[in-house]
Amino acid sequence: MNAVKDYCLADLKGDEARKNAAAAKMTKNGDQLATLLSSANPNLPKNAVLSFLGAHVAQHIAERNAVASGNYEQEAKTWGAMLSNIYTISDALAGGIAKQFPNEFM
C-alpha cells in the first residue's frame, strides 16, 4: 500500500502509531524521490524538490485531518493549496528538464 492510503486507513481505525509510521513513510518517500530527481538532473536541487514534496506531504495530512474532524471548509482550502502546490512541482520539474535538454524544448 502507499503511504497516504496507510495514513488514511490508520486514521479511520484511530491507530496513532500506524498514522505516525505512515507519515514517516511519506516523508521518507519524498526524500527518496528528491534524491533521485536531483541526481538525475543538476537543475533540480534536492533541497528545493524536497521542500515542494514536504509541503505536499503536510497538505495530505492536513486534508485527512480536516476530513476526519468533519471540517469540510478547511478540507476544501487544503485541497486548493494542494492543487496549487502540484502545479508548482510540475512547473519546477518541467523547467529543470527543459534546462537540462534545451535543444529539445527550444
N, C-alpha and C positions, 0 to 999 in steps of 0.2 A: 504494500500500500504506500501511497505517497504521504509525505509529512503533513500536508494540510488536511487531508482526509483523516489521518490518525488523530490530529488535534480535534477535529470536529467530533469524531466518534468518542474520544476520551471525554470531551466536554459534555456530550449528551449523557454519558454514564456518570458524570461527576467525579472522574478519576484524575485528580490533580497531578499525581505522579506521572501518569501517561501523557497528560497535557504538557507538562514541563519537558518530558522526553521528546515529544513531537515538536515543540517549539525549538528545542536544541537541535533537533534533526533538520528543521527548516533553516536554521542559522548555518549549520554545517553544510547543507546543500548549497546555500548561497555562496559560502566561502569557496567551495569546490568549483562551482561554476565561474566565479570571479577569477580564480586561479587559472582555470582552463582558458577562458577568453583572453585574459591578459597575456598568457604565454603564447597564444596563437596570433595575437595582434598587438604590436607595441603601441598602437594608438588607443588602446583600451586599458588604462592603468587600473591595476587591481583595486586600489582603494576607491576609485571612482565607481567602478562596477559594483563593488561590494556595498557602497553607500546606496546606490539605487535598489539593489536587491534586498538590503537590510530594511529599507523603508517599505518595500513590498511585503516582506515577512511581517513586519509590525502591523501593516494595514490588514493583512489576512487575519491576524489575531484580534485586532480591534473590531473588525467586521463580525467575526464569530461571536465575540463577547457582546456586541450590541444586539445581535440576533438572540443570543441566549437570555439576555435580560429583557427582551421584548422592546428594546429601544430602536424601533424601525426608522425613526427620523435620523438617528445617529448612524445607523447602518447605511442609509442612503447617502449621507455625507461621506462616509468612509468609502463607499463604492465609487463615488465621484473622484475622490482622491486617488484611489487605486487605478482607475481608468487613466487619469492624468499621468500617474507615475509610469504606467505601462507604455504610454506614448513617449515619455521621456527616455525610458530604457530603450525602446525601439529606435528612436532618433539617434541616441548615443551609439548604439551598436551599428546602425546603418552608416553613420558618419565615420566611425572607426574603420569599417570595411571599405568605404569609398576612399578614405585617406590611404589605406594600405594598398589599394589597387586603383590608383587614379586613372590609369589608361582605360580601365573597364567601365568607368562611370562618367567620364567627362567627354 
